[in-house]
Protein backbone atom coordinates (compact mmCIF):
# COMPACT_ATOMS: atom_id res chain seq x y z
CA UNK A 1 0.00 0.00 0.00
CA UNK A 2 2.82 2.40 0.93
CA UNK A 3 4.61 1.56 -2.33
CA UNK A 4 1.47 2.35 -4.34
CA UNK A 5 1.03 5.71 -2.59
CA UNK A 6 4.68 6.55 -3.17
CA UNK A 7 4.37 5.71 -6.86
CA UNK A 8 1.27 7.90 -7.20
CA UNK A 9 3.02 10.73 -5.39
CA UNK A 10 6.06 10.41 -7.63
CA UNK A 11 3.85 10.38 -10.74
CA UNK A 12 1.98 13.49 -9.56
CA UNK A 13 5.23 15.40 -8.96
CA UNK A 14 6.57 14.46 -12.39
CA UNK A 15 3.25 15.43 -14.03
CA UNK A 16 3.25 18.86 -12.34
CA UNK A 17 6.89 19.47 -13.27
CA UNK A 18 6.20 18.53 -16.90
CA UNK A 19 3.14 20.76 -16.99
CA UNK A 20 5.13 23.67 -15.56
CA UNK A 21 7.92 23.19 -18.10
CA UNK A 22 5.33 23.09 -20.89
CA UNK A 23 3.61 26.18 -19.53
CA UNK A 24 6.81 28.16 -19.26
CA UNK A 25 8.03 27.15 -22.68
CA UNK A 26 4.71 28.05 -24.30
CA UNK A 27 4.96 31.53 -22.83
CA UNK A 28 8.10 32.18 -24.85
CA UNK A 29 6.98 34.23 -27.83
CA UNK A 30 8.91 34.36 -31.07
CA UNK A 31 8.05 36.99 -33.65
CA UNK A 32 7.03 35.31 -36.92
CA UNK A 33 9.39 36.11 -39.81
CA UNK A 34 8.30 38.81 -42.27
CA UNK A 35 6.71 37.72 -45.51
CA UNK A 36 9.08 37.84 -48.49
CA UNK A 37 8.70 40.93 -50.64
CA UNK A 38 8.25 38.91 -53.81
CA UNK A 39 7.37 35.25 -53.36
CA UNK A 40 7.14 33.56 -56.75
CA UNK A 41 6.55 30.20 -55.06
CA UNK A 42 3.04 31.37 -54.13
CA UNK A 43 2.05 31.32 -57.78
CA UNK A 44 2.59 27.56 -57.82
CA UNK A 45 0.23 26.84 -54.93
CA UNK A 46 -3.52 26.21 -55.12
CA UNK A 47 -3.95 27.70 -51.64
CA UNK A 48 -2.88 31.07 -53.06
CA UNK A 49 -5.52 31.05 -55.80
CA UNK A 50 -8.11 29.76 -53.35
CA UNK A 51 -7.36 32.76 -51.14
CA UNK A 52 -7.71 35.16 -54.08
CA UNK A 53 -11.08 33.61 -54.99
CA UNK A 54 -12.19 33.92 -51.37
CA UNK A 55 -11.37 37.64 -51.40
CA UNK A 56 -13.30 38.13 -54.64
CA UNK A 57 -16.44 36.34 -53.45
CA UNK A 58 -16.35 37.91 -49.99
CA UNK A 59 -16.10 41.42 -51.42
CA UNK A 60 -18.90 40.64 -53.89
CA UNK A 61 -21.21 39.55 -51.07
CA UNK A 62 -20.17 42.53 -48.94
CA UNK A 63 -21.12 45.05 -51.62
CA UNK A 64 -24.29 43.23 -52.60
CA UNK A 65 -25.77 43.26 -49.10
CA UNK A 66 -24.58 46.69 -48.02
CA UNK A 67 -25.51 48.61 -51.18
CA UNK A 68 -28.94 46.96 -51.20
CA UNK A 69 -29.37 48.11 -47.60
CA UNK A 70 -28.48 51.70 -48.50
CA UNK A 71 -30.86 51.75 -51.48
CA UNK A 72 -33.64 50.13 -49.48
CA UNK A 73 -33.34 52.74 -46.75
CA UNK A 74 -33.47 55.62 -49.23
CA UNK A 75 -36.47 54.07 -50.93
CA UNK A 76 -38.38 53.73 -47.67
CA UNK A 77 -37.72 57.33 -46.64
CA UNK A 78 -38.11 59.01 -50.04
CA UNK A 79 -40.21 62.15 -49.37
CA UNK A 80 -41.65 62.09 -52.91
CA UNK A 81 -43.34 58.74 -52.32
CA UNK A 82 -46.89 58.72 -50.97
CA UNK A 83 -46.33 55.93 -48.46
CA UNK A 84 -42.87 57.08 -47.38
CA UNK A 85 -42.14 57.17 -43.65
CA UNK A 86 -39.44 59.66 -42.65
CA UNK A 87 -38.63 57.72 -39.49
CA UNK A 88 -38.99 54.36 -41.23
CA UNK A 89 -36.37 52.07 -42.66
CA UNK A 90 -33.21 50.94 -40.96
CA UNK A 91 -31.76 54.43 -40.62
CA UNK A 92 -28.09 55.33 -40.46
CA UNK A 93 -27.74 53.00 -37.49
CA UNK A 94 -29.02 50.08 -39.56
CA UNK A 95 -26.74 50.92 -42.47
CA UNK A 96 -23.76 51.00 -40.14
CA UNK A 97 -24.82 47.65 -38.70
CA UNK A 98 -25.10 46.20 -42.22
CA UNK A 99 -21.52 47.18 -43.04
CA UNK A 100 -20.09 46.14 -39.68
CA UNK A 101 -22.12 42.94 -39.49
CA UNK A 102 -21.15 41.80 -42.97
CA UNK A 103 -17.47 42.43 -42.25
CA UNK A 104 -17.77 40.38 -39.05
CA UNK A 105 -19.46 37.49 -40.86
CA UNK A 106 -17.18 37.50 -43.90
CA UNK A 107 -13.93 37.90 -41.97
CA UNK A 108 -15.03 35.04 -39.72
CA UNK A 109 -15.66 32.82 -42.76
CA UNK A 110 -12.55 33.69 -44.77
CA UNK A 111 -9.91 34.38 -42.11
CA UNK A 112 -8.58 30.84 -42.33
CA UNK A 113 -8.41 30.94 -46.12
CA UNK A 114 -7.25 34.40 -47.17
CA UNK A 115 -6.92 36.27 -43.91
CA UNK A 116 -10.26 37.98 -44.53
CA UNK A 117 -8.99 41.33 -45.82
CA UNK A 118 -11.96 42.33 -48.05
CA UNK A 119 -10.43 45.80 -48.33
CA UNK A 120 -7.42 47.06 -50.36
CA UNK A 121 -6.52 49.46 -47.53
CA UNK A 122 -6.27 46.58 -45.06
CA UNK A 123 -4.20 44.60 -47.55
CA UNK A 124 -1.94 47.62 -48.10
CA UNK A 125 -1.41 48.11 -44.38
CA UNK A 126 -0.57 44.43 -43.86
CA UNK A 127 1.80 44.56 -46.83
CA UNK A 128 3.67 47.52 -45.34
CA UNK A 129 4.02 45.51 -42.13
CA UNK A 130 5.39 42.60 -44.18
CA UNK A 131 2.48 40.34 -43.28
CA UNK A 132 1.82 39.52 -46.94
CA UNK A 133 4.03 39.51 -50.03
CA UNK A 134 3.77 42.05 -52.84
CA UNK A 135 2.35 39.46 -55.23
CA UNK A 136 -0.37 38.43 -52.76
CA UNK A 137 -1.19 42.06 -51.96
CA UNK A 138 -1.60 43.02 -55.64
CA UNK A 139 -3.70 39.95 -56.45
CA UNK A 140 -5.90 40.53 -53.40
CA UNK A 141 -6.54 44.14 -54.42
CA UNK A 142 -7.44 43.16 -57.96
CA UNK A 143 -9.79 40.45 -56.69
CA UNK A 144 -11.39 42.82 -54.19
CA UNK A 145 -12.06 45.47 -56.84
CA UNK A 146 -13.49 42.93 -59.28
CA UNK A 147 -15.66 41.45 -56.55
CA UNK A 148 -16.95 44.88 -55.58
CA UNK A 149 -17.86 45.72 -59.18
CA UNK A 150 -19.67 42.41 -59.59
CA UNK A 151 -21.51 42.84 -56.29
CA UNK A 152 -22.82 46.28 -57.19
CA UNK A 153 -23.60 45.02 -60.68
CA UNK A 154 -25.90 42.41 -59.15
CA UNK A 155 -27.66 45.10 -57.14
CA UNK A 156 -28.29 47.13 -60.30
CA UNK A 157 -29.49 44.04 -62.17
CA UNK A 158 -32.06 43.23 -59.47
CA UNK A 159 -33.08 46.78 -58.52
CA UNK A 160 -32.36 48.85 -61.63
CA UNK A 161 -35.08 51.51 -61.10
CA UNK A 162 -34.27 52.06 -57.45
CA UNK A 163 -30.53 51.81 -58.08
CA UNK A 164 -30.43 54.75 -60.50
CA UNK A 165 -32.97 56.80 -58.55
CA UNK A 166 -31.21 56.55 -55.19
CA UNK A 167 -27.60 57.05 -56.15
CA UNK A 168 -26.38 53.49 -56.48
CA UNK A 169 -24.77 53.51 -53.04
CA UNK A 170 -21.86 55.52 -54.46
CA UNK A 171 -19.53 57.37 -52.11
CA UNK A 172 -19.70 61.12 -52.61
CA UNK A 173 -18.67 64.10 -50.51
CA UNK A 174 -21.77 65.48 -48.82
CA UNK A 175 -22.90 69.06 -49.41
CA UNK A 176 -21.39 71.51 -46.94
CA UNK A 177 -18.08 69.68 -46.58
CA UNK A 178 -14.89 70.52 -48.45
CA UNK A 179 -12.53 67.94 -49.91
CA UNK A 180 -10.01 68.41 -47.10
CA UNK A 181 -12.62 67.46 -44.53
CA UNK A 182 -13.65 64.41 -46.54
CA UNK A 183 -10.03 63.34 -46.96
CA UNK A 184 -9.39 63.74 -43.24
CA UNK A 185 -12.49 61.70 -42.37
CA UNK A 186 -11.33 58.88 -44.63
CA UNK A 187 -7.78 58.95 -43.22
CA UNK A 188 -8.93 58.81 -39.61
CA UNK A 189 -11.67 56.26 -40.30
CA UNK A 190 -9.28 53.92 -42.08
CA UNK A 191 -6.67 54.42 -39.38
CA UNK A 192 -9.19 53.21 -36.81
CA UNK A 193 -10.07 50.15 -38.89
CA UNK A 194 -6.51 49.08 -39.74
CA UNK A 195 -5.30 49.77 -36.19
CA UNK A 196 -8.02 47.44 -34.88
CA UNK A 197 -7.08 44.83 -37.50
CA UNK A 198 -3.48 44.84 -36.27
CA UNK A 199 -4.52 44.69 -32.64
CA UNK A 200 -7.10 41.95 -33.11
CA UNK A 201 -4.86 39.73 -35.25
CA UNK A 202 -1.61 40.29 -33.36
CA UNK A 203 -0.01 36.81 -33.19
CA UNK A 204 1.29 37.58 -29.72
CA UNK A 205 -2.29 37.24 -28.47
CA UNK A 206 -2.00 33.53 -29.19
CA UNK A 207 0.87 33.21 -26.75
CA UNK A 208 0.12 31.73 -23.34
CA UNK A 209 1.16 34.93 -21.57
CA UNK A 210 -1.65 36.88 -23.24
CA UNK A 211 -4.57 37.64 -20.95
CA UNK A 212 -6.83 39.12 -23.59
CA UNK A 213 -8.52 36.32 -25.56
CA UNK A 214 -10.20 37.80 -28.62
CA UNK A 215 -12.32 36.72 -31.54
CA UNK A 216 -10.66 38.83 -34.23
CA UNK A 217 -13.64 39.36 -36.57
CA UNK A 218 -15.76 40.84 -33.77
CA UNK A 219 -13.69 43.95 -32.97
CA UNK A 220 -12.99 44.44 -36.68
CA UNK A 221 -16.72 44.41 -37.44
CA UNK A 222 -17.40 46.79 -34.56
CA UNK A 223 -14.69 49.15 -35.84
CA UNK A 224 -16.39 49.29 -39.24
CA UNK A 225 -19.74 49.89 -37.52
CA UNK A 226 -18.45 52.76 -35.37
CA UNK A 227 -16.59 54.45 -38.22
CA UNK A 228 -19.74 54.35 -40.37
CA UNK A 229 -21.76 56.02 -37.63
CA UNK A 230 -19.24 58.86 -37.54
CA UNK A 231 -18.57 59.42 -41.24
CA UNK A 232 -21.73 58.49 -43.15
CA UNK A 233 -22.92 62.13 -42.97
CA UNK A 234 -19.59 63.34 -44.44
CA UNK A 235 -18.55 60.94 -47.20
CA UNK A 236 -21.01 58.08 -46.97
CA UNK A 237 -18.03 56.25 -45.45
CA UNK A 238 -15.55 54.73 -47.82
CA UNK A 239 -12.56 53.39 -45.81
CA UNK A 240 -12.51 50.68 -48.48
CA UNK A 241 -11.28 51.67 -51.97
CA UNK A 242 -12.84 48.57 -53.56
CA UNK A 243 -16.26 49.46 -52.14
CA UNK A 244 -15.98 53.03 -53.51
CA UNK A 245 -14.65 51.92 -56.90
CA UNK A 246 -17.28 49.21 -57.40
CA UNK A 247 -20.13 51.64 -56.74
CA UNK A 248 -18.58 54.36 -58.94
CA UNK A 249 -18.01 52.00 -61.88
CA UNK A 250 -21.61 50.75 -61.95
CA UNK A 251 -23.26 54.07 -61.06
CA UNK A 252 -20.91 55.95 -63.44
CA UNK A 253 -21.90 59.54 -62.64
CA UNK A 254 -19.55 62.53 -62.66
CA UNK A 255 -19.84 63.41 -58.97
CA UNK A 256 -18.84 59.90 -57.89
CA UNK A 257 -15.78 60.01 -60.16
CA UNK A 258 -14.79 63.55 -59.14
CA UNK A 259 -14.60 62.51 -55.50
CA UNK A 260 -13.12 59.07 -56.17
CA UNK A 261 -9.55 60.07 -55.37
CA UNK A 262 -10.57 60.86 -51.78
CA UNK A 263 -11.61 57.24 -51.27
CA UNK A 264 -8.24 55.93 -52.43
CA UNK A 265 -5.76 58.47 -51.09
CA UNK A 266 -7.45 58.76 -47.68
CA UNK A 267 -7.69 55.01 -46.91
CA UNK A 268 -4.16 54.30 -48.12
CA UNK A 269 -2.71 57.11 -46.00
CA UNK A 270 -4.72 56.00 -42.99
CA UNK A 271 -3.61 52.38 -43.45
CA UNK A 272 0.05 53.41 -43.77
CA UNK A 273 -0.10 55.48 -40.58
CA UNK A 274 -1.83 52.67 -38.67
CA UNK A 275 0.74 50.13 -39.88
CA UNK A 276 3.66 52.32 -38.85
CA UNK A 277 2.10 53.26 -35.50
CA UNK A 278 1.28 49.71 -34.47
CA UNK A 279 4.43 48.02 -35.70
CA UNK A 280 7.06 50.61 -34.82
CA UNK A 281 5.53 52.44 -31.86
CA UNK A 282 3.33 49.98 -29.98
CA UNK A 283 5.24 46.82 -30.93
CA UNK A 284 8.60 48.67 -31.15
CA UNK A 285 9.72 46.47 -34.04
CA UNK A 286 12.51 48.84 -35.03
CA UNK A 287 13.99 48.89 -31.52
CA UNK A 288 13.77 45.08 -31.27
CA UNK A 289 15.48 44.67 -34.64
CA UNK A 290 18.24 47.09 -33.59
CA UNK A 291 18.72 45.24 -30.30
CA UNK A 292 18.94 41.92 -32.09
CA UNK A 293 21.53 43.36 -34.48
CA UNK A 294 23.65 44.70 -31.65
CA UNK A 295 23.52 41.40 -29.76
CA UNK A 296 25.05 39.59 -32.72
CA UNK A 297 27.92 42.05 -33.16
C-alpha positions in Angstrom: 0.0 0.0 0.0 2.8 2.4 0.9 4.6 1.6 -2.3 1.5 2.3 -4.3 1.0 5.7 -2.6 4.7 6.5 -3.2 4.4 5.7 -6.9 1.3 7.9 -7.2 3.0 10.7 -5.4 6.1 10.4 -7.6 3.8 10.4 -10.7 2.0 13.5 -9.6 5.2 15.4 -9.0 6.6 14.5 -12.4 3.3 15.4 -14.0 3.2 18.9 -12.3 6.9 19.5 -13.3 6.2 18.5 -16.9 3.1 20.8 -17.0 5.1 23.7 -15.6 7.9 23.2 -18.1 5.3 23.1 -20.9 3.6 26.2 -19.5 6.8 28.2 -19.3 8.0 27.1 -22.7 4.7 28.0 -24.3 5.0 31.5 -22.8 8.1 32.2 -24.8 7.0 34.2 -27.8 8.9 34.4 -31.1 8.0 37.0 -33.7 7.0 35.3 -36.9 9.4 36.1 -39.8 8.3 38.8 -42.3 6.7 37.7 -45.5 9.1 37.8 -48.5 8.7 40.9 -50.6 8.2 38.9 -53.8 7.4 35.3 -53.4 7.1 33.6 -56.8 6.6 30.2 -55.1 3.0 31.4 -54.1 2.1 31.3 -57.8 2.6 27.6 -57.8 0.2 26.8 -54.9 -3.5 26.2 -55.1 -4.0 27.7 -51.6 -2.9 31.1 -53.1 -5.5 31.0 -55.8 -8.1 29.8 -53.4 -7.4 32.8 -51.1 -7.7 35.2 -54.1 -11.1 33.6 -55.0 -12.2 33.9 -51.4 -11.4 37.6 -51.4 -13.3 38.1 -54.6 -16.4 36.3 -53.4 -16.3 37.9 -50.0 -16.1 41.4 -51.4 -18.9 40.6 -53.9 -21.2 39.6 -51.1 -20.2 42.5 -48.9 -21.1 45.1 -51.6 -24.3 43.2 -52.6 -25.8 43.3 -49.1 -24.6 46.7 -48.0 -25.5 48.6 -51.2 -28.9 47.0 -51.2 -29.4 48.1 -47.6 -28.5 51.7 -48.5 -30.9 51.8 -51.5 -33.6 50.1 -49.5 -33.3 52.7 -46.7 -33.5 55.6 -49.2 -36.5 54.1 -50.9 -38.4 53.7 -47.7 -37.7 57.3 -46.6 -38.1 59.0 -50.0 -40.2 62.1 -49.4 -41.6 62.1 -52.9 -43.3 58.7 -52.3 -46.9 58.7 -51.0 -46.3 55.9 -48.5 -42.9 57.1 -47.4 -42.1 57.2 -43.6 -39.4 59.7 -42.7 -38.6 57.7 -39.5 -39.0 54.4 -41.2 -36.4 52.1 -42.7 -33.2 50.9 -41.0 -31.8 54.4 -40.6 -28.1 55.3 -40.5 -27.7 53.0 -37.5 -29.0 50.1 -39.6 -26.7 50.9 -42.5 -23.8 51.0 -40.1 -24.8 47.6 -38.7 -25.1 46.2 -42.2 -21.5 47.2 -43.0 -20.1 46.1 -39.7 -22.1 42.9 -39.5 -21.2 41.8 -43.0 -17.5 42.4 -42.2 -17.8 40.4 -39.1 -19.5 37.5 -40.9 -17.2 37.5 -43.9 -13.9 37.9 -42.0 -15.0 35.0 -39.7 -15.7 32.8 -42.8 -12.5 33.7 -44.8 -9.9 34.4 -42.1 -8.6 30.8 -42.3 -8.4 30.9 -46.1 -7.2 34.4 -47.2 -6.9 36.3 -43.9 -10.3 38.0 -44.5 -9.0 41.3 -45.8 -12.0 42.3 -48.0 -10.4 45.8 -48.3 -7.4 47.1 -50.4 -6.5 49.5 -47.5 -6.3 46.6 -45.1 -4.2 44.6 -47.5 -1.9 47.6 -48.1 -1.4 48.1 -44.4 -0.6 44.4 -43.9 1.8 44.6 -46.8 3.7 47.5 -45.3 4.0 45.5 -42.1 5.4 42.6 -44.2 2.5 40.3 -43.3 1.8 39.5 -46.9 4.0 39.5 -50.0 3.8 42.1 -52.8 2.3 39.5 -55.2 -0.4 38.4 -52.8 -1.2 42.1 -52.0 -1.6 43.0 -55.6 -3.7 40.0 -56.4 -5.9 40.5 -53.4 -6.5 44.1 -54.4 -7.4 43.2 -58.0 -9.8 40.4 -56.7 -11.4 42.8 -54.2 -12.1 45.5 -56.8 -13.5 42.9 -59.3 -15.7 41.5 -56.5 -17.0 44.9 -55.6 -17.9 45.7 -59.2 -19.7 42.4 -59.6 -21.5 42.8 -56.3 -22.8 46.3 -57.2 -23.6 45.0 -60.7 -25.9 42.4 -59.2 -27.7 45.1 -57.1 -28.3 47.1 -60.3 -29.5 44.0 -62.2 -32.1 43.2 -59.5 -33.1 46.8 -58.5 -32.4 48.9 -61.6 -35.1 51.5 -61.1 -34.3 52.1 -57.4 -30.5 51.8 -58.1 -30.4 54.8 -60.5 -33.0 56.8 -58.5 -31.2 56.5 -55.2 -27.6 57.1 -56.2 -26.4 53.5 -56.5 -24.8 53.5 -53.0 -21.9 55.5 -54.5 -19.5 57.4 -52.1 -19.7 61.1 -52.6 -18.7 64.1 -50.5 -21.8 65.5 -48.8 -22.9 69.1 -49.4 -21.4 71.5 -46.9 -18.1 69.7 -46.6 -14.9 70.5 -48.4 -12.5 67.9 -49.9 -10.0 68.4 -47.1 -12.6 67.5 -44.5 -13.6 64.4 -46.5 -10.0 63.3 -47.0 -9.4 63.7 -43.2 -12.5 61.7 -42.4 -11.3 58.9 -44.6 -7.8 59.0 -43.2 -8.9 58.8 -39.6 -11.7 56.3 -40.3 -9.3 53.9 -42.1 -6.7 54.4 -39.4 -9.2 53.2 -36.8 -10.1 50.2 -38.9 -6.5 49.1 -39.7 -5.3 49.8 -36.2 -8.0 47.4 -34.9 -7.1 44.8 -37.5 -3.5 44.8 -36.3 -4.5 44.7 -32.6 -7.1 42.0 -33.1 -4.9 39.7 -35.2 -1.6 40.3 -33.4 0.0 36.8 -33.2 1.3 37.6 -29.7 -2.3 37.2 -28.5 -2.0 33.5 -29.2 0.9 33.2 -26.7 0.1 31.7 -23.3 1.2 34.9 -21.6 -1.7 36.9 -23.2 -4.6 37.6 -20.9 -6.8 39.1 -23.6 -8.5 36.3 -25.6 -10.2 37.8 -28.6 -12.3 36.7 -31.5 -10.7 38.8 -34.2 -13.6 39.4 -36.6 -15.8 40.8 -33.8 -13.7 44.0 -33.0 -13.0 44.4 -36.7 -16.7 44.4 -37.4 -17.4 46.8 -34.6 -14.7 49.2 -35.8 -16.4 49.3 -39.2 -19.7 49.9 -37.5 -18.4 52.8 -35.4 -16.6 54.5 -38.2 -19.7 54.3 -40.4 -21.8 56.0 -37.6 -19.2 58.9 -37.5 -18.6 59.4 -41.2 -21.7 58.5 -43.2 -22.9 62.1 -43.0 -19.6 63.3 -44.4 -18.5 60.9 -47.2 -21.0 58.1 -47.0 -18.0 56.3 -45.4 -15.6 54.7 -47.8 -12.6 53.4 -45.8 -12.5 50.7 -48.5 -11.3 51.7 -52.0 -12.8 48.6 -53.6 -16.3 49.5 -52.1 -16.0 53.0 -53.5 -14.6 51.9 -56.9 -17.3 49.2 -57.4 -20.1 51.6 -56.7 -18.6 54.4 -58.9 -18.0 52.0 -61.9 -21.6 50.7 -62.0 -23.3 54.1 -61.1 -20.9 55.9 -63.4 -21.9 59.5 -62.6 -19.6 62.5 -62.7 -19.8 63.4 -59.0 -18.8 59.9 -57.9 -15.8 60.0 -60.2 -14.8 63.6 -59.1 -14.6 62.5 -55.5 -13.1 59.1 -56.2 -9.6 60.1 -55.4 -10.6 60.9 -51.8 -11.6 57.2 -51.3 -8.2 55.9 -52.4 -5.8 58.5 -51.1 -7.5 58.8 -47.7 -7.7 55.0 -46.9 -4.2 54.3 -48.1 -2.7 57.1 -46.0 -4.7 56.0 -43.0 -3.6 52.4 -43.5 0.0 53.4 -43.8 -0.1 55.5 -40.6 -1.8 52.7 -38.7 0.7 50.1 -39.9 3.7 52.3 -38.8 2.1 53.3 -35.5 1.3 49.7 -34.5 4.4 48.0 -35.7 7.1 50.6 -34.8 5.5 52.4 -31.9 3.3 50.0 -30.0 5.2 46.8 -30.9 8.6 48.7 -31.1 9.7 46.5 -34.0 12.5 48.8 -35.0 14.0 48.9 -31.5 13.8 45.1 -31.3 15.5 44.7 -34.6 18.2 47.1 -33.6 18.7 45.2 -30.3 18.9 41.9 -32.1 21.5 43.4 -34.5 23.7 44.7 -31.6 23.5 41.4 -29.8 25.1 39.6 -32.7 27.9 42.1 -33.2 
